[in-house]
Amino acid sequence: MVLAELDPLIQQKKLVVRIEANQPIGRIHTDPQLMKIVWQNLIANSIYYTPNGRRITISLKKDRSTLSCSVADKGIGIPKHQQSNIFKKMFRADNAITMQTDGTGLGLYISKSIIEKSGGKIWFESTEGKGTVFHFVLPRTKKIHRSGSSPLIAERPH
């Protein structure tokens, strides 16, 4: 669904998007709408910051207890001296700011929040000028809501 929504931009930039999966993913106990936001942010960033004609690879690997995902591109990469800030609210790397994109600096911050509140973790590897790989891992079992923890989105009163 996310790729279909982003397809016009993928086609415009003549990007090749490859999906690798070791087996059907099946059911994961996360909010599908929130996970769509994560996928939109990670894939859109790869599209925006990857030069025309290059490749983006989306990988999904399921094992007994986790789902491991990654989005890899051959784009502009993240400058080493700014990598510690990448998940901070309103942050955009210097080389990303110079490109004409509609980025706000909130996508990765929001994605990290969603992944962590879903019981997972997110990280990246990047080399400026060569590309970036964002990885995230989610538990395949339902997260236990612990006393004192807060939900990602508060429920509305009925």
C-alpha angles and dihedrals in degrees: 000000000000092000091050090054092048095041096100090059092043089053093044091055092041091232124167112225115196124190120204121188127168092208141339108303100220123185122346120187099237135106105272093209092053092046089051087058091053092050092045092052097046097042094042091051090052090050095046096047100039116090119239118285098020132118135259119193123202114195129192123184124178124196132168097287109013146043113220117199135179140179113203127186140177092225138124095298126211120283111251094233091056101043094097089062099049097104095043120113114266094004122142122172118245094248091050092051091057091058120083101246133131094239119148100186092246103095099081092040090054093043092053091050092051094047094047094045087051090058096258139108134232132201140152146214120212142171118192110246093012106064148261137261119203114198130190134176126202130188113247092215126073114277114240112234106230125208110263096024120113127226118244092239119026116233117247118239113255 
